Amino acid sequence: MWLGLTVVLLALGISRPSASMAGKKGSYQADLIIYGGTSAAVIAAVEATHSGLHVIVVSPDAHMGGLTSGGLGFTDTGNKSVIGGLARDFYHRIWQHYNDSTAWNWEKRSDFGNRGQGTVAMDGENRTMWIFEPHVAEQVFEELIRENHLTIFRQECLNRKSGIIRKGSQIISFSTLSGKCFKGRIFIDATYEGDLMAAAGVPYTIGREGNARYGETYNGVQADIKERGHFFKTDIDPYQVPGVKESGLLYGISPEPIAVNGSGDKKVQAYCFRLCMTDKPENRMPFPKPEKYNPSDYELVARVLDTGWMDWFAKYDRIPNRKTDTNNHGPFSSDFIGGNYDYPEASYEARKEIIQAHEHYQKGLLYFLSNDPRVSSSVREKMKQWGLAADEFKDNGNWPHQLYIREARRMLGVFVTTELEVTGQKEVPQSIGMGSYGMDSHNVQRYVNAAGKVQNEGDVQVHLKAPYSISYGSILPKREDCTNLLVPVCVSASHIAYGSIRMEPVFMILGQSAVVAAEIALKKKIALQDVPYPELEKALKARHQIMRLDAGH
């Protein structure tokens, strides 16, 4: 009778494990075990406490909130009206912070204005704010952790090789590399990588399905799409010595020939760090020169600038206090194209090397553009007006602690969301929330095209006419694979559909909905696959989740 575990423990004189016990070995148990440190993990844990469940969060990270507190402050929201529940409460708390004049230390609130994505940043009518500094987001997450007395074991990595104990179709426990064991009745994998899901033997996929797999249009190789903002619009020579193939390709260009359009592969859309930069001199740290810096790695961007391309500064999206959420933009930018193919399945050690390679690439790029004579003086001088924000990520050299894992593993669950559901061509059963952002894939590879010039491939940006529902089956493994696991981040979706789902507000929505389903399953002592949808829908409505855009939500 785990649902009454807290009462039993107290009767025996045993207290719940606290965050202060994080350094000790031993066995810990709860109704619900959440693995991950993302925004979905925190929101799920908050919902668990509201639902009366004993919950433990096991996070491989020290900092909580994932990308939301890791640099992505210019939130990809889409249609904000479909963001409900605890996700909306998070953005309300952001609004509360910036509604206080003391929050504006590097600029006046009036100077920031009310810029946003399609709508205002500070929505006074709805008391929400969608644009924020990284440390403010982390502060809000930590406030939620304190208010809800959450038990969080930080920097505890799953033993992926032998840490899972299963009995039949259920996970009984998992252990971490430090030797701790966590036992639960239901588990949630809220990581960007899907490590718990994979270690438990739940099937998944990586990369892009061919269009024929699910009857899609925008999946697989997309070399024929020309209406893109992140490809080379001008012919640029790919060779170290222009025109001399024997001299070898420039850094970052693949020698592989491009595959047939619409065909699948195991390649992953590019990652980058979302940098928090500032042009406020008193808070500005110069871009550092990385060790083993090689300016020739950036010859390609110099050639792009030589063509007259002037959009380098286009995605310095302003957030409060004279800062930015700086994202990839254009044919050559912060995305380290091709540098992440091995990341989803890599060991922890190999992942660390991949993350360091991304950091080295991005730091080198910033240093090159700020200092190299190969770059025009106008660009160099403008770059020198910028630097890393000195009051962000202070324990990590002002560099974000979270790499943008745009996509890694994706579960093969009860229901696979495809572009047909996202674009409204097919009905979605058993909705537990909504998405609305366009289908967005960053570039996957950089190659030499038939004309002998460099080109990018994989960037797809398809705007949606309306929001869409997300099925309970997309966070639920098949019954034969596991009956007590939910996966609200590495959801069951095709590559291109995931390109829309993979937004931080959606992860929060799905994290909360996952726990509501878990609470029903625990109360009824049934498998997650047997949760009655009418009861789940009613419970979600009571928590102000938006399942569809109609009068009854």
C-alpha positions in Angstrom: 0.0 0.0 0.0 2.5 2.6 -1.2 -0.1 5.4 -1.5 -0.1 5.6 2.3 3.7 5.3 2.5 4.2 8.6 4.3 1.7 7.6 7.1 3.4 4.2 7.5 6.9 5.7 7.6 5.9 8.3 10.2 4.2 5.6 12.3 7.4 3.6 12.3 9.4 6.7 13.3 11.1 6.9 9.9 11.1 10.3 8.1 11.2 10.9 4.4 14.6 11.3 2.8 15.6 15.0 2.7 17.7 16.9 0.2 20.5 17.0 2.9 20.8 13.2 2.6 21.8 13.5 -1.0 25.4 12.5 -0.3 24.5 9.2 1.4 24.1 5.8 -0.1 21.1 3.7 0.7 17.6 2.8 -0.5 14.8 5.3 -0.9 11.2 4.7 -1.8 8.2 6.8 -2.7 4.9 6.6 -4.6 6.5 8.3 -7.6 10.1 8.6 -8.7 11.0 11.3 -11.2 14.3 11.0 -13.0 15.5 14.3 -14.5 16.2 17.9 -13.8 14.3 19.6 -16.5 11.3 22.0 -16.3 9.1 19.0 -16.8 10.6 17.2 -13.8 10.1 20.2 -11.4 6.5 20.8 -12.6 5.7 17.1 -12.3 7.0 17.0 -8.8 5.0 20.0 -7.8 1.9 18.4 -9.2 2.7 15.2 -7.2 2.7 17.1 -3.9 -0.6 18.8 -4.9 -2.0 15.4 -5.6 -0.9 14.0 -2.2 1.8 11.7 -3.6 5.1 11.0 -1.9 7.6 12.0 -4.7 11.3 11.9 -5.0 13.2 13.6 -7.8 16.5 12.2 -8.9 18.4 14.7 -11.1 21.6 14.1 -13.0 22.0 17.9 -12.9 22.9 20.3 -10.2 20.8 23.1 -11.6 17.1 22.6 -12.0 14.9 23.7 -14.9 16.8 22.4 -17.9 16.8 24.9 -20.8 14.2 27.1 -19.2 16.8 28.1 -16.6 19.7 27.3 -18.9 19.5 30.3 -21.4 16.2 29.8 -23.2 14.6 33.0 -21.9 12.9 34.1 -25.1 10.2 31.4 -24.7 9.0 29.5 -27.8 5.3 29.7 -26.9 3.2 29.6 -30.0 -0.4 30.2 -29.0 -0.2 31.2 -25.4 -3.9 30.5 -24.8 -3.3 26.7 -24.8 -0.7 26.9 -22.0 -2.6 26.2 -18.8 -2.1 24.5 -15.4 1.2 24.7 -13.5 3.0 25.8 -16.7 1.0 29.0 -16.8 1.6 29.5 -13.1 5.3 29.4 -13.7 5.0 32.2 -16.2 2.8 34.1 -13.8 5.5 33.9 -11.2 7.9 35.3 -13.8 5.5 38.2 -14.3 5.3 38.7 -10.5 9.1 39.0 -10.4 9.4 41.6 -13.1 6.4 43.5 -11.9 8.6 44.6 -9.0 10.7 47.6 -9.8 13.6 46.2 -7.9 14.0 43.5 -10.6 15.2 46.0 -13.1 18.8 46.7 -12.1 20.5 47.1 -15.5 17.8 49.0 -17.3 14.5 50.6 -16.6 11.3 48.6 -17.2 10.1 51.4 -19.5 13.3 51.1 -21.6 12.7 47.4 -22.1 9.2 48.1 -23.3 6.9 45.2 -24.0 8.5 43.3 -26.8 7.5 39.7 -27.2 6.9 37.0 -29.7 3.8 38.1 -31.5 2.2 39.4 -28.3 3.4 41.4 -25.4 6.2 40.1 -23.1 4.5 41.4 -19.9 0.9 40.5 -20.2 -0.7 42.6 -17.4 -4.2 41.4 -18.3 -3.3 37.7 -17.9 -0.5 38.4 -15.4 2.1 36.3 -17.3 5.5 37.0 -18.7 7.3 34.9 -21.3 10.7 36.5 -21.6 13.1 36.4 -18.7 16.7 36.1 -17.5 18.1 32.6 -16.8 18.8 33.2 -13.1 15.2 34.4 -12.6 13.8 31.2 -14.0 16.1 29.1 -11.8 15.0 31.2 -8.8 11.4 30.5 -9.6 12.1 26.7 -9.8 13.9 26.8 -6.5 11.0 28.7 -4.9 8.7 25.9 -6.1 11.0 23.3 -4.7 11.1 25.0 -1.3 7.4 25.8 -1.2 6.5 22.2 -1.9 9.2 20.7 0.3 10.4 18.6 -2.6 13.0 15.9 -2.0 15.6 16.2 -4.8 18.8 14.2 -5.1 21.1 16.3 -7.4 24.0 15.1 -9.5 22.8 11.5 -9.3 23.3 9.8 -12.6 21.4 6.6 -13.5 23.4 3.4 -13.7 22.4 2.8 -17.3 24.1 -0.5 -17.7 22.8 -2.5 -14.7 20.8 -0.1 -12.5 17.3 -1.1 -13.5 15.4 -3.8 -11.6 12.2 -5.0 -13.4 9.6 -7.6 -12.5 7.5 -8.5 -15.5 6.2 -5.4 -17.1 7.1 -3.1 -14.2 10.1 -1.2 -13.1 10.8 -2.0 -9.4 13.7 0.3 -8.8 16.7 1.9 -10.3 20.1 2.7 -8.9 22.5 5.5 -9.6 26.3 5.5 -10.1 26.8 6.6 -6.5 25.1 3.5 -5.2 21.7 4.8 -4.2 18.6 2.8 -5.0 15.2 4.4 -5.7 12.1 2.2 -5.4 8.7 3.4 -6.6 5.3 2.3 -7.8 5.4 4.6 -10.8 8.4 6.2 -12.6 8.7 9.3 -14.8 11.5 9.8 -17.2 11.7 13.6 -17.5 15.2 13.8 -19.1 16.0 15.2 -22.5 17.9 12.0 -23.4 15.4 9.4 -22.3 18.0 7.4 -20.3 15.6 5.8 -17.9 13.2 4.8 -20.7 16.1 3.2 -22.7 17.6 1.5 -19.7 14.2 0.0 -18.8 14.1 -1.6 -22.3 11.3 0.5 -23.7 11.6 0.8 -27.5 12.6 4.1 -29.0 14.0 5.7 -32.2 16.7 8.2 -33.0 17.0 10.4 -36.0 14.5 11.0 -38.9 11.9 8.6 -40.2 11.5 8.5 -44.0 8.3 10.2 -45.2 6.8 6.8 -46.1 6.9 5.6 -42.5 3.9 7.6 -41.4 2.7 9.2 -44.6 4.4 12.5 -43.9 5.8 15.3 -46.1 8.4 17.1 -44.0 10.3 14.2 -42.4 13.5 12.6 -43.6 16.0 14.4 -45.8 14.8 17.7 -47.0 17.4 19.0 -49.5 14.8 20.3 -51.9 13.2 22.8 -49.5 14.3 26.3 -50.6 12.1 28.5 -48.5 14.5 28.4 -45.5 16.3 31.0 -43.5 19.2 28.8 -42.4 20.8 27.7 -45.6 23.4 29.2 -48.0 21.6 31.5 -50.4 24.9 32.4 -52.1 27.2 29.9 -53.7 30.2 29.4 -51.5 33.3 27.2 -52.2 33.6 24.3 -49.7 37.3 23.6 -50.2 40.3 24.9 -48.1 41.8 26.2 -51.3 38.9 27.5 -53.3 38.4 25.5 -56.4 40.9 22.8 -55.4 39.0 19.7 -54.3 42.3 17.9 -53.4 42.9 20.6 -50.7 40.2 19.1 -48.6 36.9 20.3 -47.2 36.6 23.2 -44.8 35.9 22.3 -41.1 32.4 21.1 -40.5 31.5 20.0 -44.0 30.6 16.3 -44.5 32.2 14.4 -47.3 29.0 12.2 -47.5 26.8 12.6 -50.5 23.3 13.7 -49.8 20.6 11.0 -49.6 17.3 10.9 -51.5 14.8 13.4 -50.4 12.3 12.1 -48.0 14.5 9.2 -46.9 15.3 8.5 -43.3 18.5 8.4 -41.4 19.9 8.3 -37.8 21.2 11.8 -37.8 20.1 14.4 -35.2 19.2 18.0 -35.6 21.9 20.4 -34.4 22.5 21.5 -30.8 23.9 24.7 -29.4 24.1 26.7 -26.2 21.5 29.5 -25.8 23.8 32.3 -24.7 22.9 35.1 -22.3 24.8 38.1 -23.5 24.8 41.8 -22.7 25.9 45.1 -24.1 25.9 46.8 -20.7 29.6 47.6 -20.1 29.3 47.3 -16.3 27.9 43.7 -16.6 29.9 42.5 -19.7 32.5 39.8 -19.7 34.7 39.6 -22.9 34.3 36.5 -25.0 37.1 34.2 -23.9 39.6 32.6 -26.2 39.2 28.8 -25.9 42.2 26.6 -25.5 43.5 25.0 -28.7 41.6 27.7 -30.7 42.0 27.3 -34.4 40.8 30.2 -36.6 40.7 28.0 -39.7 37.7 26.2 -38.2 35.7 29.4 -39.0 36.9 30.1 -42.5 33.4 29.2 -43.7 31.7 32.0 -41.7 34.2 34.4 -43.0 33.3 33.5 -46.6 29.6 33.9 -45.7 30.3 37.4 -44.4 32.3 38.2 -47.5 29.2 37.7 -49.6 27.6 40.7 -47.8 25.4 38.6 -45.4 24.5 41.0 -42.6 22.1 39.0 -40.4 24.6 37.8 -37.8 23.0 39.9 -35.1 19.4 39.0 -36.0 18.8 36.5 -33.2 20.1 38.5 -30.3 16.7 38.4 -28.8 16.3 40.9 -26.0 15.4 39.8 -22.5 15.2 42.1 -19.4 18.2 44.0 -18.0 20.0 44.6 -21.3 20.6 40.9 -22.0 19.8 38.5 -24.7 18.8 34.9 -25.4 21.1 34.5 -28.4 20.1 31.7 -30.7 21.3 30.1 -34.0 20.5 32.1 -37.1 21.5 31.9 -40.7 23.7 29.5 -42.7 26.6 29.5 -40.2 25.9 30.3 -36.6 25.9 28.8 -33.1 24.5 25.4 -34.2 27.4 22.9 -34.2 26.0 20.9 -37.2 27.0 17.3 -37.2 28.7 17.4 -33.8 25.9 15.6 -31.9 25.1 12.4 -33.9 26.5 10.2 -31.1 25.1 12.1 -28.2 21.8 10.3 -27.6 23.4 6.9 -27.0 26.8 8.0 -25.8 28.2 7.2 -22.4 28.3 9.9 -19.8 32.0 10.4 -20.5 31.5 10.7 -24.2 28.5 13.0 -23.7 30.8 15.3 -21.6 33.3 15.4 -24.5 30.5 16.2 -26.9 29.2 19.0 -24.7 32.8 20.4 -24.3 33.2 20.2 -28.1 30.0 22.3 -28.6 31.3 24.8 -26.0 34.7 25.0 -27.7 33.1 25.5 -31.1 30.8 28.3 -29.9 33.5 30.1 -27.9 35.8 29.9 -30.8 33.2 31.3 -33.1 32.6 34.3 -30.8 36.3 35.0 -30.4 36.9 34.7 -34.2 34.1 37.2 -35.0 35.4 39.6 -32.4 39.1 39.5 -33.1 40.1 37.9 -36.4 41.3 40.3 -39.2 39.5 37.9 -41.7 36.3 39.5 -40.4 35.3 43.0 -41.4 36.1 45.8 -38.9 32.4 46.7 -38.8 31.4 43.2 -37.5 34.4 43.0 -35.2 33.6 46.4 -33.6 30.0 45.6 -33.1 30.9 42.2 -31.6 33.1 43.9 -29.1 30.1 45.8 -27.8 28.8 42.4 -26.6 30.0 39.9 -24.0 28.7 37.2 -21.6 26.5 38.5 -18.8 28.6 38.6 -15.6 25.7 38.0 -13.3 24.5 34.8 -15.1 25.9 31.3 -14.7 28.4 32.6 -12.2 29.5 29.1 -11.2 30.3 28.2 -14.8 32.3 31.0 -16.1 29.1 32.8 -17.2 28.5 30.0 -19.7 25.1 28.1 -19.7 25.1 24.9 -17.8 22.7 23.2 -20.2 23.4 22.3 -23.8 20.2 22.6 -26.0 19.4 19.0 -26.6 16.8 19.7 -29.2 16.1 16.0 -29.8 17.6 12.7 -28.7 15.7 9.5 -28.2 12.0 9.4 -28.9 9.8 6.7 -27.4 7.8 4.3 -29.6 4.7 4.3 -27.4 1.0 3.6 -27.5 0.4 6.5 -29.9 2.9 8.1 -32.3 2.2 11.8 -32.9 3.0 12.7 -36.5 2.7 15.8 -38.7 -0.8 14.5 -39.6 -2.0 15.2 -36.0 0.1 18.3 -35.6 -1.4 19.9 -38.8 -4.9 18.8 -38.0 -5.3 16.2 -40.7 -6.0 13.5 -38.2 -7.9 13.5 -34.9 -6.0 13.0 -31.7 -7.4 10.6 -29.1 -7.3 11.2 -25.3 -5.8 14.7 -25.3 -3.8 15.6 -22.2 -2.6 19.0 -23.4 -1.9 21.0 -26.5 1.0 22.3 -28.6 1.0 25.1 -31.0 4.5 26.0 -32.1 5.4 25.4 -35.8 7.2 22.2 -36.8 10.8 23.3 -36.4 13.8 21.3 -37.1 17.3 22.8 -37.2 19.8 21.7 -39.7 21.1 18.1 -39.6 24.0 18.1 -41.9 26.3 20.3 -44.1 27.4 18.9 -47.4 28.7 19.6 -50.9 25.8 19.9 -53.4 25.7 18.8 -57.0 27.0 22.2 -58.1 30.1 21.7 -55.9 29.1 24.3 -53.4 28.4 24.1 -49.6 24.9 23.6 -48.4 22.9 22.9 -45.2 20.2 20.3 -45.0 17.5 19.5 -42.4 16.1 22.9 -41.6 12.3 22.8 -41.7 10.0 25.5 -40.5 6.3 24.9 -41.0 3.8 27.3 -39.4 0.6 25.8 -38.1 -2.9 27.1 -38.7 -4.1 26.1 -35.3 -3.0 24.5 -32.0 -3.3 20.7 -31.8 -3.9 18.2 -29.0 -1.3 15.7 -27.7 -2.5 12.2 -26.8 -2.0 10.5 -23.5 -0.7 7.6 -25.6 2.3 9.7 -26.7 3.8 9.7 -23.1 2.8 6.1 -22.5 4.8 3.0 -23.4 3.0 0.0 -24.9 1.6 -2.4 -22.3 4.0 -5.1 -23.2 7.0 -2.7 -22.8 6.2 -1.2 -19.4 3.1 -0.5 -17.3 4.5 1.9 -14.7 6.5 4.4 -16.6 5.6 7.8 -18.2 7.7 9.8 -20.6 6.7 13.4 -21.0 9.8 14.7 -22.7 11.2 12.0 -25.0 7.6 11.5 -26.2 6.3 9.1 -28.8 6.4 11.3 -32.0 8.0 11.4 -35.4 11.0 13.6 -35.9 9.1 16.4 -37.5 6.1 16.3 -35.1 8.6 16.4 -32.2 9.9 19.6 -33.8 6.7 21.2 -32.6 6.2 19.4 -29.4 9.8 20.0 -28.1 9.0 23.4 -26.5 9.6 24.0 -22.8 6.0 25.1 -22.0 4.7 21.8 -23.6 7.2 19.7 -21.5 5.8 21.4 -18.4 2.2 20.7 -19.5 3.0 17.0 -20.2 4.9 16.6 -17.0 1.9 17.8 -14.9 -0.5 15.6 -16.9 1.7 12.6 -16.5 1.4 12.9 -12.7 -2.3 13.3 -12.8 -2.5 10.0 -14.7 -0.1 8.4 -12.2 -2.3 9.5 -9.3 -5.3 7.9 -10.8 -3.4 4.7 -11.5 -2.1 4.5 -8.0 -5.5 5.2 -6.4 -7.1 2.5 -8.5 -4.2 0.1 -8.3 -4.2 -0.3 -12.1 -1.7 -0.1 -14.9 -1.1 3.3 -16.5 -2.5 1.9 -19.7 -5.8 1.2 -17.9 -6.4 4.8 -16.6 -10.0 5.7 -17.6 -9.7 8.7 -19.9 -13.0 10.4 -18.8 -11.6 10.4 -15.2 -8.2 11.7 -16.4 -9.8 14.4 -18.5 -12.0 15.6 -15.6 -9.0 15.7 -13.3 -6.9 17.7 -15.9 -9.7 20.2 -16.4 -9.9 20.7 -12.6 -6.2 21.6 -12.8 -6.9 24.1 -15.7 -5.1 22.1 -18.3 -6.2 22.9 -21.9 -7.0 19.7 -23.9 -8.6 21.3 -26.9 -9.8 24.7 -28.1 -13.5 24.5 -27.4 -15.9 25.7 -24.8 -15.2 22.8 -22.5 -11.4 22.8 -23.0 
